[in-house]
Amino acid sequence: MLQARVEVQDQTMQSIATELHDNVGQLLSLTTLTLNSVNLNDKEKAIKKIDNSLTLVNKSIKELRELAKLLHGEQLVENGIGHAIDQEINWLNKAGTYELKVNNQLVDLRITSPDKDLIILRLLQEIINNIIKHAQAERIQIDSYLEHNTLHLRVAENGIGFDPDIVKTKKSGMGLNSIYKRIEMINGKLALNSAPGEGTSISIEIPYP
């Protein structure tokens, strides 16, 4: 189940990339070709080509909005980041693969920050996906709480671990590059501790809201 979910997410991203390239990309290329062929000296044809270009642009906007809905996923965090984290943990728990220890103190959090909430959820999902793909762990501990206007999220597991310096030099980076970029977007801090055979822990601090 876990591996299937990761594969579905990967396939979704590949589908989005293909849609952008083959559909939206083609529409914008046609727009460019049409506009480049406009001859302002021939007013009647020029107006027709500009109208066609506007139609292509509007169609591109519509396609991008549909993709944005799929990518942005506001519905995932509409009840707050605590509930979103709970949903992710409940799903992981139902898989029955890991022994989970959870301390999610954000469930009753009354303040929200929708943009940050979505990034935090994506961070958690990416960390969990890395555990599923690479860690070979048996136990996962997830802690989340708010203290002094700072949201804390910590995920630790007892898997095979790795050398962070070596992983950073690899192109894949086990998703670490993406995680660091997302942290930077919301002015957060990340502390990663891992070593071969000693598991991995990731602690994140984010100004909140």
BAMAR-158337 format. One record per residue (C-alpha): chain; residue number from 1; x, y, z; residue in one letter. Coordinates in nm, 3 decimals. Layout:
 ch   i    east   north      up aa
  A NUM       X       Y       Z  A
...
// end
This chain:
 ch   i    east   north      up aa
  A   1   0.000   0.000   0.000  M
  A   2   0.275   0.244   0.098  L
  A   3   0.481   0.178  -0.212  Q
  A   4   0.170   0.199  -0.428  A
  A   5   0.085   0.541  -0.285  R
  A   6   0.434   0.674  -0.355  V
  A   7   0.415   0.538  -0.709  E
  A   8   0.073   0.700  -0.760  V
  A   9   0.213   1.036  -0.645  Q
  A  10   0.509   0.998  -0.882  D
  A  11   0.275   0.908  -1.168  Q
  A  12   0.056   1.209  -1.087  T
  A  13   0.354   1.443  -1.109  M
  A  14   0.463   1.281  -1.435  Q
  A  15   0.110   1.324  -1.572  S
  A  16   0.112   1.691  -1.475  I
  A  17   0.452   1.741  -1.641  A
  A  18   0.325   1.571  -1.958  T
  A  19   0.007   1.781  -1.953  E
  A  20   0.211   2.101  -1.921  L
  A  21   0.445   2.002  -2.203  H
  A  22   0.201   1.846  -2.447  D
  A  23  -0.112   2.051  -2.388  N
  A  24  -0.039   2.391  -2.234  V
  A  25   0.301   2.405  -2.404  G
  A  26   0.146   2.335  -2.741  Q
  A  27  -0.126   2.597  -2.690  L
  A  28   0.132   2.863  -2.601  L
  A  29   0.353   2.763  -2.894  S
  A  30   0.057   2.803  -3.128  L
  A  31  -0.013   3.143  -2.971  T
  A  32   0.345   3.251  -3.035  T
  A  33   0.335   3.131  -3.397  L
  A  34   0.005   3.309  -3.457  T
  A  35   0.122   3.639  -3.307  L
  A  36   0.453   3.625  -3.492  N
  A  37   0.265   3.594  -3.821  S
  A  38   0.050   3.901  -3.763  V
  A  39   0.090   4.159  -4.036  N
  A  40  -0.037   4.492  -3.908  L
  A  41  -0.061   4.622  -4.263  N
  A  42  -0.339   4.370  -4.329  D
  A  43  -0.586   4.488  -4.066  K
  A  44  -0.859   4.230  -4.131  E
  A  45  -0.628   3.926  -4.106  K
  A  46  -0.441   4.080  -3.815  A
  A  47  -0.763   4.117  -3.612  I
  A  48  -0.858   3.758  -3.689  K
  A  49  -0.517   3.625  -3.581  K
  A  50  -0.519   3.831  -3.262  I
  A  51  -0.868   3.698  -3.179  D
  A  52  -0.741   3.343  -3.236  N
  A  53  -0.444   3.414  -3.011  S
  A  54  -0.673   3.540  -2.734  L
  A  55  -0.878   3.221  -2.762  T
  A  56  -0.560   3.012  -2.729  L
  A  57  -0.442   3.217  -2.428  V
  A  58  -0.779   3.179  -2.253  N
  A  59  -0.772   2.806  -2.317  K
  A  60  -0.420   2.789  -2.171  S
  A  61  -0.535   2.978  -1.861  I
  A  62  -0.824   2.736  -1.816  K
  A  63  -0.590   2.436  -1.843  E
  A  64  -0.345   2.589  -1.593  L
  A  65  -0.624   2.660  -1.344  R
  A  66  -0.732   2.297  -1.356  E
  A  67  -0.374   2.186  -1.292  L
  A  68  -0.337   2.442  -1.013  A
  A  69  -0.641   2.298  -0.834  K
  A  70  -0.482   1.954  -0.846  L
  A  71  -0.143   2.079  -0.726  L
  A  72  -0.250   2.330  -0.465  H
  A  73  -0.492   2.111  -0.276  G
  A  74  -0.645   2.375  -0.047  E
  A  75  -0.900   2.117   0.065  Q
  A  76  -0.620   1.921   0.234  L
  A  77  -0.561   2.196   0.489  V
  A  78  -0.903   2.362   0.507  E
  A  79  -0.957   2.231   0.863  N
  A  80  -0.612   2.337   0.981  G
  A  81  -0.265   2.188   0.971  I
  A  82  -0.328   1.971   1.280  G
  A  83  -0.614   1.785   1.111  H
  A  84  -0.415   1.755   0.788  A
  A  85  -0.125   1.597   0.979  I
  A  86  -0.372   1.368   1.157  D
  A  87  -0.514   1.250   0.823  Q
  A  88  -0.166   1.170   0.693  E
  A  89  -0.079   0.981   1.013  I
  A  90  -0.411   0.791   1.012  N
  A  91  -0.349   0.678   0.658  W
  A  92   0.003   0.565   0.751  L
  A  93  -0.132   0.386   1.057  N
  A  94  -0.394   0.197   0.853  K
  A  95  -0.119   0.052   0.634  A
  A  96   0.002  -0.139   0.942  G
  A  97   0.363  -0.137   0.829  T
  A  98   0.513   0.078   1.104  Y
  A  99   0.493   0.112   1.478  E
  A 100   0.385   0.473   1.518  L
  A 101   0.430   0.702   1.816  K
  A 102   0.249   1.032   1.763  V
  A 103   0.220   1.352   1.963  N
  A 104   0.019   1.593   1.746  N
  A 105  -0.068   1.897   1.955  Q
  A 106  -0.186   2.099   1.655  L
  A 107  -0.528   1.936   1.615  V
  A 108  -0.707   2.199   1.824  D
  A 109  -0.499   2.489   1.690  L
  A 110  -0.733   2.781   1.622  R
  A 111  -0.501   2.992   1.411  I
  A 112  -0.423   2.901   1.052  T
  A 113  -0.189   3.003   0.772  S
  A 114  -0.322   2.830   0.457  P
  A 115  -0.012   2.890   0.241  D
  A 116   0.226   2.772   0.513  K
  A 117  -0.007   2.487   0.613  D
  A 118   0.007   2.339   0.264  L
  A 119   0.387   2.363   0.250  I
  A 120   0.416   2.203   0.595  I
  A 121   0.189   1.918   0.486  L
  A 122   0.392   1.868   0.167  R
  A 123   0.709   1.860   0.378  L
  A 124   0.562   1.590   0.601  L
  A 125   0.446   1.391   0.297  Q
  A 126   0.790   1.411   0.138  E
  A 127   0.962   1.304   0.460  I
  A 128   0.725   1.008   0.495  I
  A 129   0.778   0.914   0.130  N
  A 130   1.154   0.915   0.187  N
  A 131   1.107   0.684   0.485  I
  A 132   0.892   0.448   0.278  I
  A 133   1.135   0.445  -0.014  K
  A 134   1.471   0.439   0.162  H
  A 135   1.470   0.398   0.540  A
  A 136   1.372   0.032   0.595  Q
  A 137   1.239   0.150   0.930  A
  A 138   1.014  -0.030   1.176  E
  A 139   0.926   0.259   1.405  R
  A 140   0.834   0.621   1.332  I
  A 141   0.781   0.898   1.584  Q
  A 142   0.604   1.219   1.481  I
  A 143   0.578   1.522   1.710  D
  A 144   0.412   1.854   1.627  S
  A 145   0.334   2.152   1.847  Y
  A 146   0.327   2.533   1.860  L
  A 147   0.550   2.722   2.101  E
  A 148   0.636   3.093   2.112  H
  A 149   0.488   3.159   1.765  N
  A 150   0.697   2.879   1.618  T
  A 151   0.555   2.558   1.475  L
  A 152   0.768   2.253   1.549  H
  A 153   0.755   1.931   1.347  L
  A 154   0.984   1.638   1.421  R
  A 155   0.993   1.303   1.244  V
  A 156   1.229   1.030   1.364  A
  A 157   1.268   0.669   1.253  E
  A 158   1.492   0.373   1.337  N
  A 159   1.589   0.280   0.980  G
  A 160   1.924   0.219   0.813  I
  A 161   2.027   0.585   0.822  G
  A 162   2.270   0.752   0.583  F
  A 163   2.554   1.000   0.558  D
  A 164   2.384   1.339   0.492  P
  A 165   2.697   1.485   0.331  D
  A 166   2.711   1.205   0.073  I
  A 167   2.338   1.221  -0.002  V
  A 168   2.354   1.599  -0.060  K
  A 169   2.605   1.547  -0.341  T
  A 170   2.373   1.311  -0.528  K
  A 171   2.128   1.444  -0.786  K
  A 172   1.830   1.269  -0.629  S
  A 173   1.916   1.388  -0.281  G
  A 174   1.638   1.163  -0.149  M
  A 175   1.415   1.466  -0.183  G
  A 176   1.633   1.666   0.057  L
  A 177   1.690   1.950  -0.189  N
  A 178   1.316   1.990  -0.230  S
  A 179   1.268   1.983   0.146  I
  A 180   1.533   2.251   0.203  Y
  A 181   1.381   2.472  -0.070  K
  A 182   1.035   2.446   0.083  R
  A 183   1.175   2.532   0.427  I
  A 184   1.342   2.842   0.282  E
  A 185   1.013   2.953   0.123  M
  A 186   0.855   2.996   0.466  I
  A 187   1.166   3.116   0.653  N
  A 188   1.195   2.793   0.849  G
  A 189   1.487   2.602   0.994  K
  A 190   1.572   2.237   0.949  L
  A 191   1.799   2.013   1.154  A
  A 192   1.878   1.670   1.011  L
  A 193   2.055   1.400   1.210  N
  A 194   2.145   1.067   1.058  S
  A 195   2.425   0.814   1.036  A
  A 196   2.451   0.469   0.876  P
  A 197   2.274   0.216   1.098  G
  A 198   2.143   0.478   1.340  E
  A 199   1.817   0.594   1.183  G
  A 200   1.723   0.949   1.093  T
  A 201   1.552   1.242   1.261  S
  A 202   1.436   1.565   1.097  I
  A 203   1.335   1.862   1.309  S
  A 204   1.164   2.162   1.149  I
  A 205   1.091   2.503   1.302  E
  A 206   0.865   2.748   1.119  I
  A 207   0.748   3.098   1.225  P
  A 208   0.371   3.064   1.266  Y
  A 209   0.131   3.192   1.157  P
// end
